Amino acid sequence: MILGPAAPTTAPKLGESLGDPLKMYLGDIYTISCNLAGLPGMTVPCGIDSKGLPIGVQLLGDCFQEKKIIRAAYTYEQSRQEKIICPDMSEVLEKAVE
């Protein structure tokens, strides 16, 4: 199993990256490899940045080992449950649109 970042940056403000196609492409650069290789992968939240936007981490597994990454993601989320304080989503949306 490989643990790595889900994206090179946190989420942009709504509509901000639409004007820059390269920036949109690079936002998915870390998640494309598992699709091309036919490997199972999933992203789980691992924190919140200073703007209140989510940060993700991705788990990549071996062929036909989906059960292992689902179990690992569940275990990770359960161990982090008390440490991640999710903000009120209305506040996040307000900050994203500003």
C-alpha positions as a Markdown table, in Angstrom:
| # | Residue | x | y | z |
|---|---|---|---|---|
| 1 | Met | 0.0 | 0.0 | 0.0 |
| 2 | Ile | 1.2 | 3.5 | -0.8 |
| 3 | Leu | 0.2 | 6.6 | 1.0 |
| 4 | Gly | 0.6 | 9.9 | -0.8 |
| 5 | Pro | -0.9 | 13.3 | -1.4 |
| 6 | Ala | -4.2 | 13.6 | -3.3 |
| 7 | Ala | -3.3 | 16.9 | -4.9 |
| 8 | Pro | -0.3 | 19.3 | -5.0 |
| 9 | Thr | -2.4 | 22.1 | -3.4 |
| 10 | Thr | -5.6 | 22.4 | -1.4 |
| 11 | Ala | -8.8 | 23.2 | -3.2 |
| 12 | Pro | -9.0 | 26.5 | -5.1 |
| 13 | Lys | -11.8 | 29.0 | -4.6 |
| 14 | Leu | -14.9 | 28.1 | -6.6 |
| 15 | Gly | -14.4 | 28.9 | -10.3 |
| 16 | Glu | -10.8 | 30.1 | -9.7 |
| 17 | Ser | -9.0 | 27.4 | -11.6 |
| 18 | Leu | -11.4 | 27.4 | -14.6 |
| 19 | Gly | -9.3 | 30.2 | -16.3 |
| 20 | Asp | -6.1 | 28.1 | -16.2 |
| 21 | Pro | -6.4 | 24.6 | -17.8 |
| 22 | Leu | -2.9 | 23.7 | -16.8 |
| 23 | Lys | -3.7 | 24.4 | -13.2 |
| 24 | Met | -6.8 | 22.2 | -13.4 |
| 25 | Tyr | -4.8 | 19.4 | -15.0 |
| 26 | Leu | -2.1 | 19.6 | -12.4 |
| 27 | Gly | -4.7 | 19.4 | -9.6 |
| 28 | Asp | -5.4 | 15.8 | -10.6 |
| 29 | Ile | -1.8 | 14.8 | -11.4 |
| 30 | Tyr | -1.3 | 12.6 | -8.3 |
| 31 | Thr | -4.5 | 10.6 | -8.8 |
| 32 | Ile | -4.2 | 9.8 | -12.4 |
| 33 | Ser | -1.4 | 7.2 | -12.1 |
| 34 | Cys | -3.5 | 4.6 | -10.3 |
| 35 | Asn | -6.2 | 4.9 | -13.0 |
| 36 | Leu | -3.7 | 4.4 | -15.8 |
| 37 | Ala | -2.1 | 1.4 | -14.0 |
| 38 | Gly | -5.5 | -0.2 | -13.1 |
| 39 | Leu | -4.8 | 0.0 | -9.4 |
| 40 | Pro | -7.3 | 0.6 | -6.7 |
| 41 | Gly | -7.0 | 4.0 | -5.0 |
| 42 | Met | -9.1 | 6.2 | -2.8 |
| 43 | Thr | -8.8 | 9.6 | -1.2 |
| 44 | Val | -9.6 | 10.4 | 2.5 |
| 45 | Pro | -9.6 | 13.7 | 4.3 |
| 46 | Cys | -6.6 | 14.3 | 6.5 |
| 47 | Gly | -7.0 | 17.8 | 7.7 |
| 48 | Ile | -8.1 | 21.4 | 6.9 |
| 49 | Asp | -5.9 | 24.2 | 5.7 |
| 50 | Ser | -5.8 | 27.8 | 7.1 |
| 51 | Lys | -8.7 | 28.8 | 4.8 |
| 52 | Gly | -10.9 | 26.0 | 6.1 |
| 53 | Leu | -10.6 | 23.9 | 2.9 |
| 54 | Pro | -10.1 | 20.1 | 3.0 |
| 55 | Ile | -6.7 | 18.5 | 2.5 |
| 56 | Gly | -6.8 | 14.9 | 1.2 |
| 57 | Val | -4.4 | 12.0 | 1.2 |
| 58 | Gln | -4.7 | 9.0 | -1.1 |
| 59 | Leu | -4.2 | 5.3 | -0.6 |
| 60 | Leu | -3.1 | 3.2 | -3.5 |
| 61 | Gly | -3.3 | -0.6 | -3.3 |
| 62 | Asp | -2.2 | -3.7 | -5.2 |
| 63 | Cys | -4.4 | -5.2 | -7.9 |
| 64 | Phe | -7.6 | -6.7 | -6.6 |
| 65 | Gln | -6.8 | -5.6 | -3.1 |
| 66 | Glu | -9.7 | -3.1 | -2.7 |
| 67 | Lys | -10.7 | -4.5 | 0.6 |
| 68 | Lys | -7.3 | -3.7 | 2.1 |
| 69 | Ile | -7.4 | 0.0 | 1.1 |
| 70 | Ile | -11.0 | 0.3 | 2.3 |
| 71 | Arg | -10.0 | -1.2 | 5.6 |
| 72 | Ala | -6.9 | 1.0 | 5.9 |
| 73 | Ala | -9.0 | 4.2 | 5.0 |
| 74 | Tyr | -11.6 | 3.3 | 7.6 |
| 75 | Thr | -9.0 | 2.7 | 10.3 |
| 76 | Tyr | -7.2 | 5.9 | 9.4 |
| 77 | Glu | -10.5 | 7.9 | 9.6 |
| 78 | Gln | -11.4 | 6.3 | 12.9 |
| 79 | Ser | -8.0 | 7.1 | 14.4 |
| 80 | Arg | -8.3 | 10.8 | 13.2 |
| 81 | Gln | -11.9 | 11.3 | 14.0 |
| 82 | Glu | -11.3 | 13.4 | 17.2 |
| 83 | Lys | -8.4 | 15.3 | 15.7 |
| 84 | Ile | -10.1 | 16.7 | 12.7 |
| 85 | Ile | -12.6 | 19.3 | 13.5 |
| 86 | Cys | -14.8 | 19.9 | 10.4 |
| 87 | Pro | -16.0 | 23.5 | 10.1 |
| 88 | Asp | -19.5 | 24.5 | 9.4 |
| 89 | Met | -19.8 | 24.1 | 5.7 |
| 90 | Ser | -21.6 | 27.4 | 5.2 |
| 91 | Glu | -18.4 | 29.1 | 6.5 |
| 92 | Val | -16.3 | 27.1 | 4.1 |
| 93 | Leu | -18.5 | 28.0 | 1.2 |
| 94 | Glu | -18.4 | 31.7 | 2.1 |
| 95 | Lys | -14.6 | 31.7 | 2.3 |
| 96 | Ala | -14.4 | 29.8 | -1.0 |
| 97 | Val | -16.5 | 32.4 | -2.9 |
| 98 | Glu | -14.8 | 35.5 | -1.5 |
